[in-house]
Amino acid sequence: MTWTQGFFAVGYFFFFIVCALALVWWQRRQRKTRKPFGDDTRLLRTAGETQLKIFSKFEEDFALWLGTAAGVPALIVGTMLPLTLKMPDILQWAWLGLTVLVFIGSFYVAVRWFAKKTEEMSNRYLGYFGERIVAEHLEPLKGQGWRILHDVPFQNNGTKFNLDHIAIGPQGVFAIETKTRRKGNARPGFDDHRVFFDGRDLEWPWGNDNHGLEQAERNAMELTKVIKAETDERVHVTPILTLPGWFVEPRPSRATRMCRVTNPKGLTKFLPSGPAVLDAAKIAAIATKLEARCRDVEY
């Protein structure tokens, strides 16, 4: 392909994109129908809303990633290789060797970059699915007077984050953090589906790892502050770390921490097990304030 042909191909590509976008814009302008609901309609977030949005963006960008990963090494070679014949004879083999090395290096970097992107995409969907599992196990509590919210957005010192699930019921307020982790890589003598919790630390099949415990406790403290600021109610928020697909086995220990750890199946037993501390009016007041935060899903 000559330089002229290359410029023509690139020019045609951009011309096609501009024309296609212009046609879409014109069709929307000519449309005689409208949405059956108002532009100000907002829905509540569902479980895993943030994870799903990120995953959907990954899906949209997948073709671009693939094209970039495949195209950059080819573009580099396509730029360097024609210059070989313009080099003095004594430098042609050296330039050709440099071209091969640059191609191999760029190809390796591109493949690693693409693999990292696809792995992150897979992890996002895994996290989304895990949050949906937890949400289904929390659903029966609604029939017992509980209010359940998902993916509730917060901001602290300019940092945005979200609480995976908040459960508000007679037994109090619970901030539930979901961590969905793959099984495997078990050490000898350890089951690859079992995680131990001694009240302080988590022991996974591959080793000790407290991922999620501190986060759940920070979220609970932030939620306590928000409830006090927005409802003037002093409510203790219990942090819970839930691990979909894992069997959580307690171990005796004198050390304890705020966070509790359980499989999602244990939530419907653990949450209503304590004494009643909130009446229906307080439950409604807290839930209404928090619900306003996560009613932001637009069409």
Phi and psi restraints in degrees (value plus and minus 20) as a CYANA .aco file:
   2 THR   PHI    -100.3   -60.3
   2 THR   PSI     148.7   188.7
   3 TRP   PHI     -82.5   -42.5
   3 TRP   PSI     -57.5   -17.5
   4 THR   PHI     -82.8   -42.8
   4 THR   PSI     -64.8   -24.8
   5 GLN   PHI     -84.1   -44.1
   5 GLN   PSI     -57.7   -17.7
   6 GLY   PHI     -84.2   -44.2
   6 GLY   PSI     -66.3   -26.3
   7 PHE   PHI     -82.9   -42.9
   7 PHE   PSI     -57.2   -17.2
   8 PHE   PHI     -84.3   -44.3
   8 PHE   PSI     -62.4   -22.4
   9 ALA   PHI     -84.0   -44.0
   9 ALA   PSI     -64.0   -24.0
  10 VAL   PHI     -85.0   -45.0
  10 VAL   PSI     -63.1   -23.1
  11 GLY   PHI     -82.1   -42.1
  11 GLY   PSI     -61.6   -21.6
  12 TYR   PHI     -83.9   -43.9
  12 TYR   PSI     -59.5   -19.5
  13 PHE   PHI     -79.9   -39.9
  13 PHE   PSI     -69.1   -29.1
  14 PHE   PHI     -87.7   -47.7
  14 PHE   PSI     -55.7   -15.7
  15 PHE   PHI     -82.6   -42.6
  15 PHE   PSI     -61.3   -21.3
  16 PHE   PHI     -84.0   -44.0
  16 PHE   PSI     -64.3   -24.3
  17 ILE   PHI     -80.7   -40.7
  17 ILE   PSI     -66.1   -26.1
  18 VAL   PHI     -82.2   -42.2
  18 VAL   PSI     -64.7   -24.7
  19 CYS   PHI     -84.5   -44.5
  19 CYS   PSI     -61.3   -21.3
  20 ALA   PHI     -84.5   -44.5
  20 ALA   PSI     -64.2   -24.2
  21 LEU   PHI     -85.4   -45.4
  21 LEU   PSI     -58.2   -18.2
  22 ALA   PHI     -84.1   -44.1
  22 ALA   PSI     -59.2   -19.2
  23 LEU   PHI     -85.7   -45.7
  23 LEU   PSI     -62.6   -22.6
  24 VAL   PHI     -81.2   -41.2
  24 VAL   PSI     -64.1   -24.1
  25 TRP   PHI     -81.5   -41.5
  25 TRP   PSI     -63.4   -23.4
  26 TRP   PHI     -85.3   -45.3
  26 TRP   PSI     -61.1   -21.1
  27 GLN   PHI     -82.9   -42.9
  27 GLN   PSI     -59.2   -19.2
  28 ARG   PHI     -87.3   -47.3
  28 ARG   PSI     -55.9   -15.9
  29 ARG   PHI     -87.1   -47.1
  29 ARG   PSI     -52.9   -12.9
  30 GLN   PHI    -105.8   -65.8
  30 GLN   PSI     -29.2    10.8
  31 ARG   PHI     -83.8   -43.8
  31 ARG   PSI     113.4   153.4
  32 LYS   PHI    -115.8   -75.8
  32 LYS   PSI     -25.4    14.6
  33 THR   PHI    -123.2   -83.2
  33 THR   PSI     151.0   191.0
  34 ARG   PHI    -165.3  -125.3
  34 ARG   PSI     147.9   187.9
  35 LYS   PHI     -83.7   -43.7
  35 LYS   PSI     125.9   165.9
  36 PRO   PHI     -97.2   -57.2
  36 PRO   PSI     -20.8    19.2
  37 PHE   PHI    -151.2  -111.2
  37 PHE   PSI     143.2   183.2
  38 GLY   PHI     -91.8   -51.8
  38 GLY   PSI     138.1   178.1
  39 ASP   PHI     -87.1   -47.1
  39 ASP   PSI     -39.0     1.0
  40 ASP   PHI    -110.4   -70.4
  40 ASP   PSI     -13.5    26.5
  41 THR   PHI     -87.4   -47.4
  41 THR   PSI     108.8   148.8
  42 ARG   PHI    -149.6  -109.6
  42 ARG   PSI     115.6   155.6
  43 LEU   PHI    -127.4   -87.4
  43 LEU   PSI     140.2   180.2
  44 LEU   PHI     -92.1   -52.1
  44 LEU   PSI     126.8   166.8
  45 ARG   PHI     -86.6   -46.6
  45 ARG   PSI     123.5   163.5
  46 THR   PHI    -118.2   -78.2
  46 THR   PSI     152.2   192.2
  47 ALA   PHI     -80.5   -40.5
  47 ALA   PSI     112.2   152.2
  48 GLY   PHI      54.9    94.9
  48 GLY   PSI      -0.2    39.8
  49 GLU   PHI     -76.4   -36.4
  49 GLU   PSI     -66.6   -26.6
  50 THR   PHI     -85.0   -45.0
  50 THR   PSI     -64.8   -24.8
  51 GLN   PHI     -80.9   -40.9
  51 GLN   PSI     -60.3   -20.3
  52 LEU   PHI     -86.7   -46.7
  52 LEU   PSI     -59.2   -19.2
  53 LYS   PHI     -82.8   -42.8
  53 LYS   PSI     -63.6   -23.6
  54 ILE   PHI     -85.3   -45.3
  54 ILE   PSI     -62.5   -22.5
  55 PHE   PHI     -83.0   -43.0
  55 PHE   PSI     -61.8   -21.8
  56 SER   PHI     -82.9   -42.9
  56 SER   PSI     -58.2   -18.2
  57 LYS   PHI     -85.0   -45.0
  57 LYS   PSI     -58.4   -18.4
  58 PHE   PHI     -81.3   -41.3
  58 PHE   PSI     -63.3   -23.3
  59 GLU   PHI     -80.6   -40.6
  59 GLU   PSI     -61.5   -21.5
  60 GLU   PHI     -83.8   -43.8
  60 GLU   PSI     -55.7   -15.7
  61 ASP   PHI    -110.0   -70.0
  61 ASP   PSI     -23.1    16.9
  62 PHE   PHI     -78.9   -38.9
  62 PHE   PSI     -66.5   -26.5
  63 ALA   PHI     -82.5   -42.5
  63 ALA   PSI     -57.3   -17.3
  64 LEU   PHI     -85.7   -45.7
  64 LEU   PSI     -62.1   -22.1
  65 TRP   PHI     -79.3   -39.3
  65 TRP   PSI     -68.5   -28.5
  66 LEU   PHI     -81.4   -41.4
  66 LEU   PSI     -64.7   -24.7
  67 GLY   PHI     -84.2   -44.2
  67 GLY   PSI     -59.0   -19.0
  68 THR   PHI     -86.8   -46.8
  68 THR   PSI     -66.2   -26.2
  69 ALA   PHI     -83.0   -43.0
  69 ALA   PSI     -59.4   -19.4
  70 ALA   PHI     -99.8   -59.8
  70 ALA   PSI     -53.0   -13.0
  71 GLY   PHI    -102.9   -62.9
  71 GLY   PSI     -54.1   -14.1
  72 VAL   PHI     -82.0   -42.0
  72 VAL   PSI     -69.3   -29.3
  73 PRO   PHI     -80.3   -40.3
  73 PRO   PSI     -59.8   -19.8
  74 ALA   PHI     -85.5   -45.5
  74 ALA   PSI     -58.5   -18.5
  75 LEU   PHI     -85.5   -45.5
  75 LEU   PSI     -59.6   -19.6
  76 ILE   PHI     -83.4   -43.4
  76 ILE   PSI     -67.0   -27.0
  77 VAL   PHI     -84.8   -44.8
  77 VAL   PSI     -61.9   -21.9
  78 GLY   PHI     -83.6   -43.6
  78 GLY   PSI     -45.3    -5.3
  79 THR   PHI    -104.7   -64.7
  79 THR   PSI     -60.1   -20.1
  80 MET   PHI    -101.8   -61.8
  80 MET   PSI     -57.1   -17.1
  81 LEU   PHI     -82.0   -42.0
  81 LEU   PSI     -65.0   -25.0
  82 PRO   PHI     -81.9   -41.9
  82 PRO   PSI     -42.7    -2.7
  83 LEU   PHI     -93.2   -53.2
  83 LEU   PSI     -34.5     5.5
  84 THR   PHI     -79.0   -39.0
  84 THR   PSI     -64.8   -24.8
  85 LEU   PHI     -90.2   -50.2
  85 LEU   PSI     -37.2     2.8
  86 LYS   PHI    -108.6   -68.6
  86 LYS   PSI     -26.9    13.1
  87 MET   PHI    -101.6   -61.6
  87 MET   PSI     134.5   174.5
  88 PRO   PHI     -79.3   -39.3
  88 PRO   PSI     129.6   169.6
  89 ASP   PHI     -72.9   -32.9
  89 ASP   PSI     -56.2   -16.2
  90 ILE   PHI     -89.8   -49.8
  90 ILE   PSI     -40.8    -0.8
  91 LEU   PHI    -123.0   -83.0
  91 LEU   PSI     -27.7    12.3
  92 GLN   PHI     -82.6   -42.6
  92 GLN   PSI     -64.7   -24.7
  93 TRP   PHI     -87.7   -47.7
  93 TRP   PSI     -56.9   -16.9
  94 ALA   PHI     -84.8   -44.8
  94 ALA   PSI     -63.0   -23.0
  95 TRP   PHI     -85.4   -45.4
  95 TRP   PSI     -59.6   -19.6
  96 LEU   PHI     -83.0   -43.0
  96 LEU   PSI     -61.3   -21.3
  97 GLY   PHI     -84.0   -44.0
  97 GLY   PSI     -60.2   -20.2
  98 LEU   PHI     -83.6   -43.6
  98 LEU   PSI     -59.0   -19.0
  99 THR   PHI     -81.3   -41.3
  99 THR   PSI     -63.4   -23.4
 100 VAL   PHI     -83.4   -43.4
 100 VAL   PSI     -63.8   -23.8
 101 LEU   PHI     -83.9   -43.9
 101 LEU   PSI     -62.5   -22.5
 102 VAL   PHI     -84.5   -44.5
 102 VAL   PSI     -59.2   -19.2
 103 PHE   PHI     -83.0   -43.0
 103 PHE   PSI     -66.9   -26.9
 104 ILE   PHI     -81.2   -41.2
 104 ILE   PSI     -64.1   -24.1
 105 GLY   PHI     -83.7   -43.7
 105 GLY   PSI     -66.4   -26.4
 106 SER   PHI     -87.7   -47.7
 106 SER   PSI     -54.9   -14.9
 107 PHE   PHI     -84.9   -44.9
 107 PHE   PSI     -63.2   -23.2
 108 TYR   PHI     -82.8   -42.8
 108 TYR   PSI     -66.9   -26.9
 109 VAL   PHI     -82.7   -42.7
 109 VAL   PSI     -62.1   -22.1
 110 ALA   PHI     -84.7   -44.7
 110 ALA   PSI     -62.3   -22.3
 111 VAL   PHI     -86.0   -46.0
 111 VAL   PSI     -63.1   -23.1
 112 ARG   PHI     -83.8   -43.8
 112 ARG   PSI     -61.4   -21.4
 113 TRP   PHI     -83.0   -43.0
 113 TRP   PSI     -64.1   -24.1
 114 PHE   PHI     -86.0   -46.0
 114 PHE   PSI     -61.0   -21.0
 115 ALA   PHI     -83.7   -43.7
 115 ALA   PSI     -59.1   -19.1
 116 LYS   PHI     -84.8   -44.8
 116 LYS   PSI     -61.0   -21.0
 117 LYS   PHI     -83.4   -43.4
 117 LYS   PSI     -65.2   -25.2
 118 THR   PHI     -88.1   -48.1
 118 THR   PSI     -53.6   -13.6
 119 GLU   PHI     -86.5   -46.5
 119 GLU   PSI     -62.4   -22.4
 120 GLU   PHI     -83.3   -43.3
 120 GLU   PSI     -58.7   -18.7
 121 MET   PHI     -81.1   -41.1
 121 MET   PSI     -63.9   -23.9
 122 SER   PHI     -84.6   -44.6
 122 SER   PSI     -60.9   -20.9
 123 ASN   PHI     -85.9   -45.9
 123 ASN   PSI     -57.4   -17.4
 124 ARG   PHI     -82.2   -42.2
 124 ARG   PSI     -63.2   -23.2
 125 TYR   PHI     -89.1   -49.1
 125 TYR   PSI     -55.5   -15.5
 126 LEU   PHI     -81.5   -41.5
 126 LEU   PSI     -64.0   -24.0
 127 GLY   PHI     -83.2   -43.2
 127 GLY   PSI     -61.3   -21.3
 128 TYR   PHI     -81.0   -41.0
 128 TYR   PSI     -66.2   -26.2
 129 PHE   PHI     -84.9   -44.9
 129 PHE   PSI     -58.5   -18.5
 130 GLY   PHI     -83.0   -43.0
 130 GLY   PSI     -60.0   -20.0
 131 GLU   PHI     -87.0   -47.0
 131 GLU   PSI     -53.4   -13.4
 132 ARG   PHI     -86.9   -46.9
 132 ARG   PSI     -57.3   -17.3
 133 ILE   PHI     -81.2   -41.2
 133 ILE   PSI     -66.8   -26.8
 134 VAL   PHI     -82.0   -42.0
 134 VAL   PSI     -62.0   -22.0
 135 ALA   PHI     -79.9   -39.9
 135 ALA   PSI     -60.2   -20.2
 136 GLU   PHI     -85.5   -45.5
 136 GLU   PSI     -56.3   -16.3
 137 HIS   PHI     -93.3   -53.3
 137 HIS   PSI     -43.9    -3.9
 138 LEU   PHI    -102.2   -62.2
 138 LEU   PSI     -39.6     0.4
 139 GLU   PHI     -75.6   -35.6
 139 GLU   PSI     -62.6   -22.6
 140 PRO   PHI     -80.0   -40.0
 140 PRO   PSI     -42.5    -2.5
 141 LEU   PHI     -87.1   -47.1
 141 LEU   PSI     -42.7    -2.7
 142 LYS   PHI     -81.3   -41.3
 142 LYS   PSI     -52.0   -12.0
 143 GLY   PHI     -93.3   -53.3
 143 GLY   PSI     -28.8    11.2
 144 GLN   PHI    -127.6   -87.6
 144 GLN   PSI      -1.6    38.4
 145 GLY   PHI      71.2   111.2
 145 GLY   PSI      -9.3    30.7
 146 TRP   PHI    -109.4   -69.4
 146 TRP   PSI     130.2   170.2
 147 ARG   PHI    -132.0   -92.0
 147 ARG   PSI     109.1   149.1
 148 ILE   PHI    -139.3   -99.3
 148 ILE   PSI     107.9   147.9
 149 LEU   PHI    -144.4  -104.4
 149 LEU   PSI     129.7   169.7
 150 HIS   PHI    -147.0  -107.0
 150 HIS   PSI     127.3   167.3
 151 ASP   PHI      33.4    73.4
 151 ASP   PSI      28.4    68.4
 152 VAL   PHI     -99.8   -59.8
 152 VAL   PSI     102.4   142.4
 153 PRO   PHI    -100.3   -60.3
 153 PRO   PSI     122.5   162.5
 154 PHE   PHI    -158.1  -118.1
 154 PHE   PSI     147.1   187.1
 155 GLN   PHI    -166.9  -126.9
 155 GLN   PSI     111.3   151.3
 156 ASN   PHI    -155.8  -115.8
 156 ASN   PSI      97.5   137.5
 157 ASN   PHI      34.3    74.3
 157 ASN   PSI      19.8    59.8
 158 GLY   PHI      64.9   104.9
 158 GLY   PSI     -27.5    12.5
 159 THR   PHI    -114.7   -74.7
 159 THR   PSI     102.9   142.9
 160 LYS   PHI    -110.5   -70.5
 160 LYS   PSI     119.4   159.4
 161 PHE   PHI    -174.9  -134.9
 161 PHE   PSI     153.6   193.6
 162 ASN   PHI    -158.0  -118.0
 162 ASN   PSI     129.7   169.7
 163 LEU   PHI    -113.4   -73.4
 163 LEU   PSI     105.7   145.7
 164 ASP   PHI     -77.7   -37.7
 164 ASP   PSI     -67.4   -27.4
 165 HIS   PHI    -168.0  -128.0
 165 HIS   PSI     123.0   163.0
 166 ILE   PHI    -147.0  -107.0
 166 ILE   PSI     105.8   145.8
 167 ALA   PHI    -132.8   -92.8
 167 ALA   PSI     106.2   146.2
 168 ILE   PHI    -143.2  -103.2
 168 ILE   PSI      98.0   138.0
 169 GLY   PHI    -173.3  -133.3
 169 GLY   PSI    -194.0  -154.0
 170 PRO   PHI     -75.5   -35.5
 170 PRO   PSI     -53.7   -13.7
 171 GLN   PHI    -104.8   -64.8
 171 GLN   PSI     -16.9    23.1
 172 GLY   PHI     103.9   143.9
 172 GLY   PSI    -183.5  -143.5
 173 VAL   PHI    -134.5   -94.5
 173 VAL   PSI     115.5   155.5
 174 PHE   PHI    -148.3  -108.3
 174 PHE   PSI     108.6   148.6
 175 ALA   PHI    -119.9   -79.9
 175 ALA   PSI      94.1   134.1
 176 ILE   PHI    -128.9   -88.9
 176 ILE   PSI      99.9   139.9
 177 GLU   PHI    -123.8   -83.8
 177 GLU   PSI     110.6   150.6
 178 THR   PHI    -125.1   -85.1
 178 THR   PSI     109.9   149.9
 179 LYS   PHI    -146.4  -106.4
 179 LYS   PSI      94.6   134.6
 180 THR   PHI    -124.5   -84.5
 180 THR   PSI      89.6   129.6
 181 ARG   PHI    -141.2  -101.2
 181 ARG   PSI     124.0   164.0
 182 ARG   PHI     -92.9   -52.9
 182 ARG   PSI     132.7   172.7
 183 LYS   PHI    -114.3   -74.3
 183 LYS   PSI     141.2   181.2
 184 GLY   PHI     107.9   147.9
 184 GLY   PSI     158.9   198.9
 185 ASN   PHI      37.1    77.1
 185 ASN   PSI      17.5    57.5
 186 ALA   PHI     -95.2   -55.2
 186 ALA   PSI     121.2   161.2
 187 ARG   PHI     -93.6   -53.6
 187 ARG   PSI     139.3   179.3
 188 PRO   PHI     -77.0   -37.0
 188 PRO   PSI     113.4   153.4
 189 GLY   PHI      69.0   109.0
 189 GLY   PSI     -20.4    19.6
 190 PHE   PHI    -136.6   -96.6
 190 PHE   PSI     118.6   158.6
 191 ASP   PHI     -98.1   -58.1
 191 ASP   PSI     122.2   162.2
 192 ASP   PHI    -102.3   -62.3
 192 ASP   PSI     -14.8    25.2
 193 HIS   PHI    -139.1   -99.1
 193 HIS   PSI     -16.5    23.5
 194 ARG   PHI    -137.8   -97.8
 194 ARG   PSI     114.7   154.7
 195 VAL   PHI    -146.6  -106.6
 195 VAL   PSI     117.2   157.2
 196 PHE   PHI    -122.2   -82.2
 196 PHE   PSI     123.7   163.7
 197 PHE   PHI    -153.4  -113.4
 197 PHE   PSI     101.0   141.0
 198 ASP   PHI    -121.2   -81.2
 198 ASP   PSI      -3.3    36.7
 199 GLY   PHI      73.2   113.2
 199 GLY   PSI     -32.5     7.5
 200 ARG   PHI    -150.0  -110.0
 200 ARG   PSI     -66.4   -26.4
 201 ASP   PHI    -148.7  -108.7
 201 ASP   PSI     136.8   176.8
 202 LEU   PHI    -121.8   -81.8
 202 LEU   PSI     115.5   155.5
 203 GLU   PHI    -138.0   -98.0
 203 GLU   PSI      87.7   127.7
 204 TRP   PHI    -111.1   -71.1
 204 TRP   PSI     147.9   187.9
 205 PRO   PHI     -77.8   -37.8
 205 PRO   PSI     -48.0    -8.0
 206 TRP   PHI    -115.7   -75.7
 206 TRP   PSI     -27.7    12.3
 207 GLY   PHI     125.6   165.6
 207 GLY   PSI     157.3   197.3
 208 ASN   PHI     -93.4   -53.4
 208 ASN   PSI     115.5   155.5
 209 ASP   PHI    -181.6  -141.6
 209 ASP   PSI      94.3   134.3
 210 ASN   PHI    -117.0   -77.0
 210 ASN   PSI       4.5    44.5
 211 HIS   PHI     -76.4   -36.4
 211 HIS   PSI     100.5   140.5
 212 GLY   PHI      84.8   124.8
 212 GLY   PSI     -46.0    -6.0
 213 LEU   PHI     -87.2   -47.2
 213 LEU   PSI     -72.2   -32.2
 214 GLU   PHI     -83.6   -43.6
 214 GLU   PSI     -58.8   -18.8
 215 GLN   PHI     -81.0   -41.0
 215 GLN   PSI     -64.5   -24.5
 216 ALA   PHI     -81.5   -41.5
 216 ALA   PSI     -59.4   -19.4
 217 GLU   PHI     -89.8   -49.8
 217 GLU   PSI     -59.8   -19.8
 218 ARG   PHI     -82.9   -42.9
 218 ARG   PSI     -61.8   -21.8
 219 ASN   PHI     -81.6   -41.6
 219 ASN   PSI     -61.0   -21.0
 220 ALA   PHI     -84.7   -44.7
 220 ALA   PSI     -60.9   -20.9
 221 MET   PHI     -85.8   -45.8
 221 MET   PSI     -59.8   -19.8
 222 GLU   PHI     -86.0   -46.0
 222 GLU   PSI     -60.7   -20.7
 223 LEU   PHI     -84.2   -44.2
 223 LEU   PSI     -57.9   -17.9
 224 THR   PHI     -78.8   -38.8
 224 THR   PSI     -64.8   -24.8
 225 LYS   PHI     -83.5   -43.5
 225 LYS   PSI     -62.5   -22.5
 226 VAL   PHI     -85.3   -45.3
 226 VAL   PSI     -63.7   -23.7
 227 ILE   PHI     -82.4   -42.4
 227 ILE   PSI     -61.7   -21.7
 228 LYS   PHI     -83.6   -43.6
 228 LYS   PSI     -61.5   -21.5
 229 ALA   PHI     -90.6   -50.6
 229 ALA   PSI     -54.7   -14.7
 230 GLU   PHI    -116.8   -76.8
 230 GLU   PSI     -40.8    -0.8
 231 THR   PHI    -145.4  -105.4
 231 THR   PSI     -28.3    11.7
 232 ASP   PHI      42.4    82.4
 232 ASP   PSI       4.2    44.2
 233 GLU   PHI    -124.0   -84.0
 233 GLU   PSI     111.3   151.3
 234 ARG   PHI    -109.8   -69.8
 234 ARG   PSI      84.0   124.0
 235 VAL   PHI    -144.1  -104.1
 235 VAL   PSI     111.7   151.7
 236 HIS   PHI     -99.6   -59.6
 236 HIS   PSI     105.2   145.2
 237 VAL   PHI    -122.0   -82.0
 237 VAL   PSI     104.8   144.8
 238 THR   PHI    -112.2   -72.2
 238 THR   PSI     103.3   143.3
 239 PRO   PHI    -102.5   -62.5
 239 PRO   PSI     118.2   158.2
 240 ILE   PHI    -152.0  -112.0
 240 ILE   PSI     113.0   153.0
 241 LEU   PHI    -126.3   -86.3
 241 LEU   PSI     102.4   142.4
 242 THR   PHI    -137.8   -97.8
 242 THR   PSI     120.0   160.0
 243 LEU   PHI    -142.5  -102.5
 243 LEU   PSI      72.5   112.5
 244 PRO   PHI     -79.1   -39.1
 244 PRO   PSI     113.0   153.0
 245 GLY   PHI      65.3   105.3
 245 GLY   PSI     -24.9    15.1
 246 TRP   PHI    -128.2   -88.2
 246 TRP   PSI     124.0   164.0
 247 PHE   PHI    -110.8   -70.8
 247 PHE   PSI      95.7   135.7
 248 VAL   PHI    -116.4   -76.4
 248 VAL   PSI      98.1   138.1
 249 GLU   PHI    -132.8   -92.8
 249 GLU   PSI     102.3   142.3
 250 PRO   PHI     -95.6   -55.6
 250 PRO   PSI     129.6   169.6
 251 ARG   PHI    -145.9  -105.9
 251 ARG   PSI     121.9   161.9
 252 PRO   PHI     -86.0   -46.0
 252 PRO   PSI     120.7   160.7
 253 SER   PHI    -182.0  -142.0
 253 SER   PSI     128.9   168.9
 254 ARG   PHI    -100.7   -60.7
 254 ARG   PSI     -41.4    -1.4
 255 ALA   PHI    -104.5   -64.5
 255 ALA   PSI     114.7   154.7
 256 THR   PHI    -154.4  -114.4
 256 THR   PSI     134.9   174.9
 257 ARG   PHI    -152.1  -112.1
 257 ARG   PSI     150.8   190.8
 258 MET   PHI     -82.5   -42.5
 258 MET   PSI     -60.3   -20.3
 259 CYS   PHI     -92.7   -52.7
 259 CYS   PSI     120.5   160.5
 260 ARG   PHI    -127.9   -87.9
 260 ARG   PSI     130.1   170.1
 261 VAL   PHI    -144.6  -104.6
 261 VAL   PSI     114.1   154.1
 262 THR   PHI    -176.9  -136.9
 262 THR   PSI     139.6   179.6
 263 ASN   PHI     -94.9   -54.9
 263 ASN   PSI     128.7   168.7
 264 PRO   PHI     -72.7   -32.7
 264 PRO   PSI     -50.4   -10.4
 265 LYS   PHI     -84.4   -44.4
 265 LYS   PSI     -43.6    -3.6
 266 GLY   PHI    -105.4   -65.4
 266 GLY   PSI     -25.6    14.4
 267 LEU   PHI     -85.1   -45.1
 267 LEU   PSI     -61.0   -21.0
 268 THR   PHI     -90.0   -50.0
 268 THR   PSI     -36.4     3.6
 269 LYS   PHI    -113.5   -73.5
 269 LYS   PSI     -60.7   -20.7
 270 PHE   PHI     -93.6   -53.6
 270 PHE   PSI     -65.3   -25.3
 271 LEU   PHI     -80.7   -40.7
 271 LEU   PSI     -65.5   -25.5
 272 PRO   PHI    -107.6   -67.6
 272 PRO   PSI      -7.9    32.1
 273 SER   PHI    -102.6   -62.6
 273 SER   PSI     -38.4     1.6
 274 GLY   PHI    -110.3   -70.3
 274 GLY   PSI    -198.7  -158.7
 275 PRO   PHI     -91.8   -51.8
 275 PRO   PSI     133.1   173.1
 276 ALA   PHI     -92.2   -52.2
 276 ALA   PSI     110.6   150.6
 277 VAL   PHI    -145.9  -105.9
 277 VAL   PSI     -32.0     8.0
 278 LEU   PHI    -145.6  -105.6
 278 LEU   PSI     115.0   155.0
 279 ASP   PHI    -110.6   -70.6
 279 ASP   PSI     155.9   195.9
 280 ALA   PHI     -81.0   -41.0
 280 ALA   PSI     -56.5   -16.5
 281 ALA   PHI     -86.0   -46.0
 281 ALA   PSI     -63.1   -23.1
 282 LYS   PHI     -88.8   -48.8
 282 LYS   PSI     -58.3   -18.3
 283 ILE   PHI     -79.4   -39.4
 283 ILE   PSI     -66.1   -26.1
 284 ALA   PHI     -84.7   -44.7
 284 ALA   PSI     -60.9   -20.9
 285 ALA   PHI     -84.5   -44.5
 285 ALA   PSI     -65.1   -25.1
 286 ILE   PHI     -86.8   -46.8
 286 ILE   PSI     -65.2   -25.2
 287 ALA   PHI     -83.6   -43.6
 287 ALA   PSI     -58.7   -18.7
 288 THR   PHI     -82.7   -42.7
 288 THR   PSI     -64.1   -24.1
 289 LYS   PHI     -84.0   -44.0
 289 LYS   PSI     -64.6   -24.6
 290 LEU   PHI     -91.8   -51.8
 290 LEU   PSI     -53.6   -13.6
 291 GLU   PHI     -82.2   -42.2
 291 GLU   PSI     -54.7   -14.7
 292 ALA   PHI     -81.4   -41.4
 292 ALA   PSI     -48.6    -8.6
 293 ARG   PHI     -90.2   -50.2
 293 ARG   PSI     -55.6   -15.6
 294 CYS   PHI    -125.0   -85.0
 294 CYS   PSI      -7.2    32.8
 295 ARG   PHI    -115.9   -75.9
 295 ARG   PSI      54.5    94.5
 296 ASP   PHI    -158.8  -118.8
 296 ASP   PSI      -3.7    36.3
 297 VAL   PHI    -103.3   -63.3
 297 VAL   PSI      97.4   137.4
 298 GLU   PHI    -119.5   -79.5
 298 GLU   PSI     143.4   183.4
